[in-house]
């Protein structure tokens, strides 16, 4: 907690029936660091106003579109200091640009944008702005992923050799015309990637976060198994990292029996780590030639990196919402330091515009490789 006043937050998207908007609002409140004061909560004006009223927002600060919101809030003495963008992917660039150029910090849902062209333009806008850009890859906020990252950095696994990561779901196994399915499978709103953009970017980002390995090239086989579906719902990706490590990534939204099966395994010449998102407080560590060890959040083997983002004693589960809240808390620390003209503390970690650009490069490379029958392709520079 902090003695500082809560950061004034606005939101673009996230109306009444939007799942992820509710998640962001809860995450922003958990540590008391933000207060929601304004919003352009829907592209439909009536729905935007109804959503604002339901959240108790001042009608004068409930906007019909994000540009009007950015212009007015930037002029207000008590205008928003940061904005959460929780729209479908194709809106991210235009919305973020409006706030960045007015010096308002941006907290944006992933993936970064719907196209590589927009990703490059947004990266340039972020570079030119004095405001911060935070991407909500929430799984990087889990305490045991912070611990895994520290263990790798400390050399406990030795030289990394093998990285395996997967994210399996089943909710798109059959054709679905619900709102969430409709936009996520629509190239005009989602972009080039279906499962690769929606959950593959999470898997790729988490592997990169924990290992600090830089992807050099990949070979991808992506499919749309459901008849008529325009974007991929399953992908198998082989990865080659700089320095010689190799990896495999599987993402699927047509795997019956899987709900949110994000799993990561990392192996080096001294040991290995295994973690699954559905049991997020547990991290398995096996030093080579020794028995497998179960490390738990808040337990005897927890490191400072994990304890720093742990809120409650071990044995009381922490998970998805708290992981999101950690990203918001890190963003709040960075925004407060920025406001006070101070350097951000070294242990404050959050996904940046660079992580978002890397995710877009990953999706782009997967699509290019699959079109060439799984040919090995290099990532395209974001420059």
Buried (B, 14 or more C-beta within 10 A) or exposed (E): EEEEEBBBBBBBBBBBEBEBBBBBBBBBBBBEBBEBBBBBBBBEEEBBBBBBEEBEBEEEBBBBBBBEBBEBBBEEEEBBBBBBBBBBBBBBBBBBBBBBBBEBBBBBBBBBBBBBEBBBBBBBBBEEBEBBBBBBBBBBBBBBBBBBBBBBEEEBBBEBBEBBBBBBBBBBBEEBEEEBBEBBBBBEBBBBBBBBBBBBBBBBBBBBBBBEBEBBBBBBBBBBEBEEBEBBBBBBBBBBBEEEBEBBBBBBBBBEEBEBBBBBBBBBEBBBBBBBBEEBBBBBBBBEEEEEEEBBBBBEEBBEBBEEBBBEEBEEEBBBBBBBBBBBBBBBBBBBBBEEEEEBEEEBBBBBBBBBBBBBBBBBBBBBBBEEEBEBBBBEEBE
